[in-house]
Amino acid sequence: MNLAEARAALKTAKRVAVLTGAGISAESGIPTFRDAQTGHWARFRPEDLASPPAYARDPEMVWEWYAGRYREVLNAQPNEGHRLLAGLEREKGEGFFLATQNVDGLHARAGSKRLVELHGNLLSARDEKTGEIFPLAAPNALQTPPTSPNGNRMRPNVVWFGEFLPEDALEAAQNAFHTCEVALIVGTSGVVYPAAGLALEAMAEGAVVIEINPDATELTPLLTFSLREKASAGLAQLLA
Ligand SMILES: NC(=O)c1ccc[n+]([C@@H]2O[C@H](COP(=O)([O-])OP(=O)(O)OC[C@H]3O[C@@H](n4cnc5c(N)ncnc54)[C@H](O)[C@@H]3O)[C@@H](O)[C@H]2O)c1
């Protein structure tokens, strides 16, 4: 398949499913998970900060790290890639579905609504007793670890190493990828579940699956077409 054919397939498709990863937020200046560990944090492996045992050992330290990432995403702005996907949703309406592995909240800020955040987000926290989710206080008022309106300690509302993805979000994504005509896989290395699974399930069901990534990934040889571009440029070319 070439770019013109990929563009035509996307234009005529009534059902479009999109999966995004850290790459789509790179142009907003948000570093990847591993790059996010600068300064003091460079001494820690992600697994030592973003896991249930790490939190059980030192909740204050884990919260300090998440509070830093929270401030960082609030200071960032959605980029053209996020905006183009919000525009595609307006065009396709109910046939559109976006699943993101990102926790930065930028898709929602760009206007995406038919969206599931498979790994949670940095802007909210979860009551450790009731499981309810509450927005975090503004950074200058944030006390860590935060307390819910119920008076219980809250944990970051993100999926940690060793944890399962929220079942309803994953199921909605699987349905969308099973039934779409075109799937876009944007800015994800595609090695970890569920990225690879969703892309391959869409392929198996006969969808046209298009990857946008400046680098080749393990998925590249398995998909219909790959655009070797940054997210914003690749989406602009596909939607032109
Ligand atoms: N912004 C965020 O919320 C954020 C940031 C870092 C990590 N994470 C978490 O870490 C995990 C990492 O997995 P992942 O696959 O999302 O990311 P990853 O870091 O494994 O892969 C990022 C991919 O993006 C590509 N990329 C880099 N710049 C790009 C650009 N401008 N446009 C398009 N693609 C670009 C890279 O080639 C790479 O394949 C995710 O589960 C996610 O929850 C989230």
The ligand as an SDF file (V2000), in Angstrom:
LIG
                    3D

 44 48  0  0  0  0  0  0  0  0999 V2000
    3.3360   11.0430   27.5160 N   0  0  0  0  0  0  0  0  0  0  0  0
    3.0620   10.0320   28.3440 C   0  0  0  0  0  0  0  0  0  0  0  0
    2.0120    9.9430   28.9250 O   0  0  0  0  0  0  0  0  0  0  0  0
    4.0990    8.9660   28.5330 C   0  0  0  0  0  0  0  0  0  0  0  0
    5.4360    9.2580   28.3240 C   0  0  0  0  0  0  0  0  0  0  0  0
    6.3500    8.2360   28.4950 C   0  0  0  0  0  0  0  0  0  0  0  0
    5.9500    6.9500   28.8470 C   0  0  0  0  0  0  0  0  0  0  0  0
    4.6470    6.6740   29.0520 N   0  0  0  0  0  0  0  0  0  0  0  0
    4.2840    5.2790   29.4040 C   0  0  0  0  0  0  0  0  0  0  0  0
    5.3550    4.3780   29.0830 O   0  0  0  0  0  0  0  0  0  0  0  0
    4.9800    3.3060   28.2240 C   0  0  0  0  0  0  0  0  0  0  0  0
    5.8550    3.3380   26.9810 C   0  0  0  0  0  0  0  0  0  0  0  0
    5.3080    2.7030   25.8260 O   0  0  0  0  0  0  0  0  0  0  0  0
    5.0770    3.5050   24.4640 P   0  0  0  0  0  0  0  0  0  0  0  0
    5.0150    2.5210   23.3410 O   0  0  0  0  0  0  0  0  0  0  0  0
    3.9560    4.4450   24.6480 O   0  0  0  0  0  0  0  0  0  0  0  0
    6.3580    4.3720   24.3150 O   0  0  0  0  0  0  0  0  0  0  0  0
    7.8580    3.9600   23.9990 P   0  0  0  0  0  0  0  0  0  0  0  0
    8.6910    4.9510   24.7440 O   0  0  0  0  0  0  0  0  0  0  0  0
    8.1100    2.5250   24.2060 O   0  0  0  0  0  0  0  0  0  0  0  0
    7.9470    4.2430   22.4340 O   0  0  0  0  0  0  0  0  0  0  0  0
    7.8040    5.5320   21.9250 C   0  0  0  0  0  0  0  0  0  0  0  0
    7.7550    5.4050   20.4190 C   0  0  0  0  0  0  0  0  0  0  0  0
    7.4940    6.7010   19.8800 O   0  0  0  0  0  0  0  0  0  0  0  0
    8.3270    6.8930   18.7590 C   0  0  0  0  0  0  0  0  0  0  0  0
    8.4700    8.3320   18.5900 N   0  0  0  0  0  0  0  0  0  0  0  0
    9.4080    9.1700   19.1030 C   0  0  0  0  0  0  0  0  0  0  0  0
    9.1640   10.4400   18.7190 N   0  0  0  0  0  0  0  0  0  0  0  0
    8.0380   10.4010   17.9630 C   0  0  0  0  0  0  0  0  0  0  0  0
    7.2630   11.3920   17.2910 C   0  0  0  0  0  0  0  0  0  0  0  0
    7.5870   12.6980   17.3210 N   0  0  0  0  0  0  0  0  0  0  0  0
    6.1650   10.9940   16.6050 N   0  0  0  0  0  0  0  0  0  0  0  0
    5.8100    9.6810   16.5580 C   0  0  0  0  0  0  0  0  0  0  0  0
    6.4990    8.7140   17.1760 N   0  0  0  0  0  0  0  0  0  0  0  0
    7.5910    9.0670   17.8710 C   0  0  0  0  0  0  0  0  0  0  0  0
    9.5950    6.1300   19.0520 C   0  0  0  0  0  0  0  0  0  0  0  0
   10.2490    5.7660   17.8390 O   0  0  0  0  0  0  0  0  0  0  0  0
    9.0590    4.9000   19.8010 C   0  0  0  0  0  0  0  0  0  0  0  0
    8.7660    3.8470   18.9020 O   0  0  0  0  0  0  0  0  0  0  0  0
    3.5120    3.5410   27.9190 C   0  0  0  0  0  0  0  0  0  0  0  0
    2.8520    2.4870   28.4520 O   0  0  0  0  0  0  0  0  0  0  0  0
    3.1080    4.8320   28.6190 C   0  0  0  0  0  0  0  0  0  0  0  0
    2.0790    4.6150   29.5650 O   0  0  0  0  0  0  0  0  0  0  0  0
    3.7110    7.6680   28.9100 C   0  0  0  0  0  0  0  0  0  0  0  0
  1  2  1  0
  2  3  2  0
  2  4  1  0
  4  5  1  0
  4 44  2  0
  5  6  2  0
  6  7  1  0
  7  8  2  0
  8  9  1  0
  8 44  1  0
  9 10  1  0
  9 42  1  0
 10 11  1  0
 11 12  1  0
 11 40  1  0
 12 13  1  0
 13 14  1  0
 14 15  2  0
 14 16  1  0
 14 17  1  0
 17 18  1  0
 18 19  2  0
 18 20  1  0
 18 21  1  0
 21 22  1  0
 22 23  1  0
 23 24  1  0
 23 38  1  0
 24 25  1  0
 25 26  1  0
 25 36  1  0
 26 27  1  0
 26 35  1  0
 27 28  2  0
 28 29  1  0
 29 30  1  0
 29 35  2  0
 30 31  1  0
 30 32  2  0
 32 33  1  0
 33 34  2  0
 34 35  1  0
 36 37  1  0
 36 38  1  0
 38 39  1  0
 40 41  1  0
 40 42  1  0
 42 43  1  0
M  CHG  2   8   1  16  -1
M  END
$$$$
